[in-house]
């Protein structure tokens, strides 16, 4: 069972991700400056990259196929695979930007915070409820 701080970290980190991704293209965010806008993009992309890495690791260990084989309807299987492929594509994009593109420190800091939120908060909650 995840600890209380892991539930808190997963909940508040996911809530921040949802609110930031929904407000990423607003004039208010743009008016805060380039540093804040780039930091928000780093957090959003770091969250997706860490989660897609988690799902990739599930597939490597053979646990990912049971997610798709448990659905009886064909349309649910296809929509799950499309969703996974979209997350994997954004995850590869996040990995590419961190390796090959020169990014400022505030982008990398927000990216790192998001990966910590996913690995220490979101993934233990998913594993707990998956059992």
C-alpha angles and dihedrals in degrees: 000000000000117000122251093256090053091054090048093047093047094046099045093038092052091045090052090049093051093047093046095048091049093049098038096109102042127119091239092060091046091050092057091070142255095288094057093043092050091046091053091049089050092052093048094047093043091053092052093044094052093046093048089049088054091051091046090053090051089056093047090055092046096247095109096069092062088062091060098036092055092068114088097196120079094217092057091052092050094046090049092051092047090050091049092048090051091051090046091051092051089045091054089048090053091048091049093051092051095048106037108022125071105238128181121253094253091058091050092045093053090044090054093047090053093051090051090050091052097043097043101031115020102037096051089051091050092048091048095052093039092066 
